[in-house]
Amino acid sequence: MSEVKGGVHLLEISFRSGWKRLGAFALLAALLFWAWSHVVAQIRGIRMANVVDDAGRWQAALLEEPNQADLHTQLGYYYLNDTMHPDPLRAIEHFESAVRAHPYDYRGWTELGYAYDQQGRVDSAGSAYMTSVALAPNYAYPRWWWGNFLIRQGRVEQAFQEFARVVEGQPESVDDICRLIWHISGQDGAKLAAFG
């Protein structure tokens, strides 16, 4: 219904009919339900994103499956990288358990090498990295870590050989390798040229 007041048309909507009221109520209820479900999903997503790790659940799962390499690897990462309470020795124990459970997985040996390397156990780290390379001689990932280790040990020629093999398998890695050499060599152009 419309009326004119002071030259302005006013529109009046009437919900006298029960069906109109019911329809409006149903529409409002559906809109509120949709909004609420989206808000709840957002809150749940934010809470899940803030859960960094759940070491307790992994430990409980290991009680059921003590030889599960993936669980040991997750716990190894957790204890190695926990910013509040890092426990590198416990991390190494889990990485060692992972390679015992799955001795032919080159990634497990690479991770174990990294954990040893972080603890300054140079011989153990070198051995683990070499095992990783032996298990996957044509993959760039273990050779990248092995070359990284070698260059930090001052074994530049050997490192360059490994990096050359990485570039053969993964040509897009040449920029990363050049940046690494530049950084580690103290921006020595001669060392970078030696790699080229």
Solvent accessible surface area in square Angstrom, and as a share of the most:
residue,aa,sasa,rsa
1,M,167,0.74
2,S,69,0.44
3,E,81,0.36
4,V,90,0.52
5,K,125,0.53
6,G,85,0.82
7,G,68,0.65
8,V,89,0.51
9,H,140,0.62
10,L,82,0.41
11,L,137,0.68
12,E,86,0.39
13,I,126,0.64
14,S,40,0.26
15,F,98,0.41
16,R,179,0.65
17,S,45,0.29
18,G,48,0.46
19,W,206,0.72
20,K,116,0.49
21,R,134,0.49
22,L,101,0.50
23,G,39,0.38
24,A,43,0.34
25,F,137,0.57
26,A,56,0.43
27,L,132,0.66
28,L,97,0.48
29,A,44,0.34
30,A,60,0.46
31,L,104,0.52
32,L,110,0.55
33,F,146,0.61
34,W,144,0.51
35,A,39,0.30
36,W,166,0.58
37,S,44,0.29
38,H,91,0.41
39,V,74,0.42
40,V,44,0.25
41,A,56,0.43
42,Q,119,0.53
43,I,85,0.43
44,R,144,0.53
45,G,39,0.37
46,I,104,0.53
47,R,165,0.60
48,M,129,0.57
49,A,84,0.65
50,N,107,0.55
51,V,84,0.48
52,V,129,0.74
53,D,60,0.31
54,D,46,0.24
55,A,17,0.13
56,G,51,0.49
57,R,170,0.62
58,W,47,0.16
59,Q,52,0.23
60,A,54,0.42
61,A,35,0.27
62,L,15,0.07
63,L,153,0.76
64,E,141,0.63
65,E,100,0.45
66,P,84,0.53
67,N,121,0.62
68,Q,69,0.31
69,A,20,0.15
70,D,100,0.52
71,L,30,0.15
72,H,19,0.08
73,T,21,0.12
74,Q,79,0.35
75,L,0,0.00
76,G,0,0.00
77,Y,79,0.30
78,Y,53,0.20
79,Y,20,0.07
80,L,22,0.11
81,N,92,0.47
82,D,29,0.15
83,T,128,0.75
84,M,149,0.66
85,H,137,0.61
86,P,77,0.49
87,D,49,0.25
88,P,39,0.25
89,L,109,0.54
90,R,97,0.35
91,A,0,0.00
92,I,5,0.02
93,E,104,0.47
94,H,19,0.09
95,F,2,0.01
96,E,46,0.21
97,S,22,0.14
98,A,4,0.03
99,V,8,0.05
100,R,167,0.61
101,A,38,0.29
102,H,94,0.42
103,P,58,0.37
104,Y,173,0.66
105,D,29,0.15
106,Y,42,0.16
107,R,129,0.47
108,G,7,0.07
109,W,54,0.19
110,T,1,0.01
111,E,23,0.10
112,L,5,0.03
113,G,0,0.00
114,Y,70,0.27
115,A,0,0.00
116,Y,20,0.08
117,D,19,0.10
118,Q,96,0.43
119,Q,71,0.31
120,G,53,0.51
121,R,99,0.36
122,V,64,0.37
123,D,128,0.66
124,S,37,0.24
125,A,0,0.00
126,G,7,0.07
127,S,58,0.38
128,A,3,0.02
129,Y,1,0.00
130,M,102,0.46
131,T,42,0.24
132,S,0,0.00
133,V,17,0.09
134,A,77,0.59
135,L,62,0.31
136,A,7,0.05
137,P,58,0.37
138,N,125,0.64
139,Y,121,0.46
140,A,17,0.13
141,Y,90,0.34
142,P,0,0.00
143,R,20,0.07
144,W,63,0.22
145,W,64,0.23
146,W,14,0.05
147,G,0,0.00
148,N,16,0.08
149,F,2,0.01
150,L,1,0.00
151,I,13,0.07
152,R,113,0.41
153,Q,66,0.29
154,G,53,0.51
155,R,103,0.38
156,V,33,0.19
157,E,132,0.59
158,Q,73,0.32
159,A,0,0.00
160,F,20,0.08
161,Q,117,0.52
162,E,25,0.11
163,F,0,0.00
164,A,46,0.35
165,R,101,0.37
166,V,2,0.01
167,V,37,0.21
168,E,128,0.57
169,G,56,0.54
170,Q,76,0.34
171,P,86,0.54
172,E,126,0.56
173,S,14,0.09
174,V,57,0.33
175,D,85,0.44
176,D,69,0.36
177,I,0,0.00
178,C,39,0.23
179,R,148,0.54
180,L,32,0.16
181,I,1,0.00
182,W,100,0.35
183,H,144,0.64
184,I,62,0.31
185,S,26,0.17
186,G,61,0.59
187,Q,117,0.52
188,D,54,0.28
189,G,40,0.38
190,A,75,0.58
191,K,83,0.35
192,L,47,0.23
193,A,76,0.59
194,A,73,0.57
195,F,31,0.13
196,G,99,0.95
